[in-house]
Amino acid sequence: MNITANLQQIKSTIPAKVTLVAVSKTYPNTSILQAYEVGQRVFGENKVQELVEKYESLPKDIEWHMIGHLQSNKVKYIAPFVKLIHGVDSLKLLQEINKRAEQNHRIIDCLLQVHIAQEETKFGFDENEVIELLKSDEIKTLKNINVIGLMGMATNTENETLVRNEFKNLKQLFDKLAAFNLQLSTLSMGMSNDYKIAIEEGSTMIRVGSSIFGSRNYH
Ligand SMILES: *Cc1c(COP(=O)(O)O)cnc(C)c1O
């Protein structure tokens, strides 16, 4: 895998306003450093322990994003440094992030994960839950979190029309929230297989792993 070439190729085809999160889960530090050396600073991980280990051993100007499912009891390990948490799927988790952020004298940016796929296994809020939560008084009391947008994962399928429609739905919700005067800047959607469609449908942040680093070996 030529990480440098892959990265440069992707960067040259996406609009400048779209943020590329290089998803480095399962890949070694040497791979991350190759991307770092050509200017990549935003990396995403989906496991707390791996994220902490990489944070500790790699350059401190890397922006680390937690993109996977996050359990409340593990928030404390990443609260000192995490830049953005993509997969927030409950008020309870948001409250825990707020508490740990406060202890660290930080404000942590979060994305609410919205369930857009047909698959049962994907986590996330449904549309009405997102609207209720963002309009609630409860969220206003959480001073150490900042909900800056939404995140979604499309169905893992070859069916492009289905994927496109799922992204369209998420973008519609995103726009609807803007109309309520809820200031959201970030729409995280699109992975290696579907980021081109996601960008066409309004993504502002894509999470790409295997197209940069090669296919993963899970042990
Ligand atoms: C692994 C992962 C990605 C990246 O997947 P690729 O297919 O390797 O690009 C994106 N988002 C989430 C939430 C992931 O867990």
The ligand as an ORCA input file, in Angstrom:
! r2SCAN-3c Opt
* xyz 0 1
  C     -13.879      1.791     10.196
  C     -14.781      2.946     10.127
  C     -14.700      3.840      9.041
  C     -13.745      3.678      7.886
  O     -14.065      2.564      7.130
  P     -13.331      2.268      5.717
  O     -14.293      1.414      5.007
  O     -12.060      1.566      6.076
  O     -13.085      3.560      5.068
  C     -15.556      4.945      9.052
  N     -16.428      5.152     10.050
  C     -16.543      4.312     11.095
  C     -17.543      4.608     12.165
  C     -15.728      3.181     11.169
  O     -15.843      2.351     12.223
*
